[in-house]
Amino acid sequence: MRTFDLIRDAVLPDFRDRVAEYLVQYETVLMSETTSDPELTRATAHQLRGYLRGLNTTRVLGMADWEELDRRVVNTWL
């Protein structure tokens, strides 16, 4: 399953629509076939990690989910 699908599934149902709106911005950059700027990719991946950390802090995303998603972001884009 793709990382962004996992994120959407891991978020509490009451927050999925709002989170999905924000994820589009990250997904557009990180999943783009035409982005050739490695610095933009790296910066966006770090921003996504921060966003996921914030979701975990506010209890919208569980700790086990956050750890796995953070690991996937690091392994895929960093």
C-alpha positions in Angstrom: 0.0 0.0 0.0 1.3 3.5 -0.8 2.5 5.7 2.0 -0.2 8.3 1.5 -2.9 5.7 1.5 -1.6 4.4 4.8 -1.6 8.0 6.2 -5.2 8.5 5.2 -6.2 5.2 6.7 -4.3 5.8 10.0 -5.9 9.1 10.7 -9.0 9.1 13.0 -12.2 9.1 10.8 -13.3 12.5 12.1 -10.2 14.2 10.8 -9.6 12.3 7.5 -11.2 14.9 5.2 -9.1 17.8 6.7 -5.9 15.8 6.6 -6.5 14.6 3.1 -6.6 18.3 1.9 -3.2 18.9 3.4 -1.7 15.6 2.1 -2.5 16.6 -1.5 0.2 19.3 -1.3 2.9 16.8 -0.1 1.8 14.1 -2.4 1.9 16.4 -5.4 5.6 17.0 -4.9 6.8 13.7 -3.5 4.9 11.5 -6.0 5.6 13.6 -9.1 7.4 11.9 -11.9 8.7 15.3 -13.2 10.2 16.7 -10.0 14.0 16.7 -10.6 14.9 19.0 -7.7 16.3 16.7 -5.0 16.4 19.6 -2.5 12.7 20.2 -3.0 11.9 16.5 -2.5 14.1 16.4 0.7 12.5 19.6 2.1 9.0 18.4 1.4 9.7 15.0 3.0 11.0 16.8 6.2 7.9 18.9 6.2 5.7 15.8 5.9 7.5 14.2 8.8 6.8 17.3 10.9 3.2 17.2 9.9 2.9 13.6 10.9 4.6 14.3 14.2 2.0 17.0 14.8 -0.8 14.6 14.0 0.6 12.2 16.5 1.0 14.9 19.2 -2.6 15.9 18.8 -3.7 12.3 19.0 -5.1 12.3 15.5 -2.6 9.6 14.6 -1.5 6.7 16.9 2.1 6.3 18.0 2.5 2.9 16.2 1.1 4.4 13.0 3.3 7.4 13.3 6.5 5.4 13.8 5.8 3.2 10.8 4.8 6.2 8.6 7.9 8.2 9.7 10.1 5.2 8.8 8.4 4.9 5.4 9.0 8.6 4.6 12.7 8.4 5.6 13.3 5.2 3.6 11.4 6.5 0.5 12.4 10.1 0.2 15.4 10.8 2.6 
